[in-house]
Amino acid sequence: MSAKKGIERHHDWGPVHRLVIPYEEVVTPEDNYRFLHKAISAVFLFAKQGIQLYSMDFHIYMGDIYALYPHGTEEITKPFTVFVDKNIPAAIDLQPEMVGEQRIELDDFSVDNLCQKAIELLNFEIEQNQDEELIPIWNDIFFRAMTVPIPISYAQDDFIPLEYKSSGDRYPIERAGEFALAHGPHKRILPYPPIRIEVGHSAGELTLDIYMRWSYFWDEAFEGYHFLQNYMDELKKEGWVKEE
């Protein structure tokens, strides 16, 4: 990176990478755990690259019981559930995104435990369902709270300077050896972390969307760009296909 080049931030969700896994078989409630595990495992590959995840929003919809593939038709207003790691850093300010959201803290914020808790919640809704034409399905999962390591060379004092249009921001960080740890969403500045990840399944495919809010991940002049390429290469080994 040249001395004059700074990290830009996007004003909304930012550029996006989408990866998909098409599937042809009919999907039944018995398949839910398998699909959940594959989707959540894909996100947690980030942990191999150093990004720490602390929350998972899990949305349940009402789907057509006669559809071959999950297809949401009407959203359940409850539960909008977010699973949160009890060890979430104090600097992270995870505000509700949905009215009536319920928050469940977990001692074990792992792929297996998240899948188990999510499937228990979904199965409970299925057991309570009395509609003959609609059935509860999982459709959207969001990962919002996270810690992103960035080389300490990008920090000034205890901040990372960010460029935004004609103005600038100073994003607070925690120093950890050679890295500046950017915890997000942060209480003091900006409602979003540097990255947001969404997974879902509908109409015959699993989807994984990576929204990049900092140029550190979309500009190849930065290490984060190459980190993201390595991550997507790992996903491709698991059967994910980059959607151009």
Summary of the structure (lengths in Angstrom):
residues: 244
radius of gyration: 18.9
end to end distance: 27.2
largest distance: 63.6
contacts: 731
relative contact order: 0.24
helix: 25%
strand: 42%
